[in-house]
Amino acid sequence: MSAEVDVSSPLDRYECRVCGYQYEPTKGDNRSQIPGGTAFKDLPEDWLCPVCGAAPSKFKNVGPAGKPSGFEENLRYGIGVNTLTPGQKNILIFSVLGALVLLLLSFYGFS
């Protein structure tokens, strides 16, 4: 027999697998008068997804906010990009795209 260990933190976010809504415990749920700081496991039994009405059983743990996206075993690969948070990846991608646009526009000065 092996006992399962719950490694989730009270501040882990949960995402609805039906509509994609993310419950963030630091913010709570204003529509249902759930105050900030309420862990997902402490939600009332009659609580439903505020967007689509799905039951809490339809939610999956997506970890804490600011956590690098992807599988834990893949975070050490790449050139350091895998350890960036989704927001940091967006900044990197759009910065590179902006630099490329500026580079292409600079070629107009050669004619």
C-alpha positions in Angstrom: 0.0 0.0 0.0 1.2 3.5 -0.8 -0.2 6.6 0.7 -0.7 9.5 -1.6 0.9 12.7 -0.5 -1.0 16.0 -1.2 1.7 18.4 -2.5 -0.8 21.1 -3.4 -0.4 24.4 -1.6 -3.4 26.5 -0.3 -2.4 29.2 -2.9 -2.6 26.9 -5.9 -4.8 28.0 -8.7 -7.5 25.7 -10.1 -8.7 25.8 -13.7 -12.1 24.7 -14.9 -11.7 22.0 -17.6 -15.0 23.0 -19.1 -14.5 26.8 -19.8 -10.9 27.7 -18.7 -11.9 29.9 -15.7 -9.1 30.0 -13.1 -10.0 30.2 -9.4 -7.3 32.2 -7.7 -7.4 31.8 -3.9 -5.7 35.2 -3.3 -8.6 36.9 -5.1 -11.5 34.7 -4.2 -14.8 34.9 -6.1 -16.7 38.1 -5.9 -19.8 36.7 -7.6 -20.3 34.1 -4.9 -19.0 36.4 -2.1 -16.0 34.2 -1.5 -13.3 36.3 0.2 -9.7 36.4 -1.0 -7.5 33.9 0.8 -10.0 31.1 0.6 -8.3 27.9 -0.6 -10.0 25.8 -3.2 -10.6 22.9 -0.8 -12.3 25.3 1.6 -15.0 26.5 -0.9 -18.6 25.8 0.0 -20.0 22.5 -1.2 -22.6 24.3 -3.3 -20.0 26.5 -5.1 -20.0 26.3 -8.9 -17.8 27.8 -11.6 -19.0 31.4 -11.9 -18.6 31.3 -15.7 -20.2 28.0 -16.8 -21.7 26.5 -13.6 -19.4 23.4 -13.6 -18.9 21.5 -10.3 -15.6 21.7 -8.4 -14.8 18.2 -9.6 -14.3 19.6 -13.1 -11.4 21.7 -11.9 -7.7 20.8 -12.1 -4.8 22.1 -10.1 -2.6 24.4 -12.2 -0.2 25.4 -9.4 0.7 28.7 -7.9 0.6 32.0 -9.9 3.9 32.8 -11.6 5.0 29.2 -11.9 6.8 28.3 -15.1 4.5 26.5 -17.5 5.2 23.0 -18.7 6.2 19.7 -17.2 8.5 19.8 -14.2 11.0 17.3 -15.8 11.4 19.6 -18.9 12.2 22.8 -17.1 15.9 22.1 -17.1 16.2 21.8 -20.9 16.6 24.6 -23.4 18.6 27.8 -23.0 16.8 28.9 -19.9 13.6 29.8 -21.6 11.7 26.8 -20.1 12.1 28.3 -16.6 10.3 31.6 -17.5 6.8 32.3 -16.4 4.1 32.7 -19.2 4.2 36.5 -18.7 8.0 36.6 -19.1 7.8 34.4 -22.2 5.3 36.9 -23.7 7.6 39.8 -23.1 10.6 37.9 -24.6 8.6 36.9 -27.7 7.1 40.3 -28.4 10.4 42.0 -27.7 12.2 39.8 -30.3 9.4 40.4 -32.8 9.5 44.1 -32.3 13.3 44.1 -32.8 12.9 42.2 -36.0 10.3 44.6 -37.3 12.7 47.5 -36.6 15.5 45.7 -38.3 13.4 45.1 -41.4 12.3 48.8 -41.4 15.9 49.9 -41.2 16.6 48.3 -44.6 14.6 51.1 -46.2 17.4 53.5 -45.3 19.8 51.7 -47.7 17.8 52.6 -50.9 
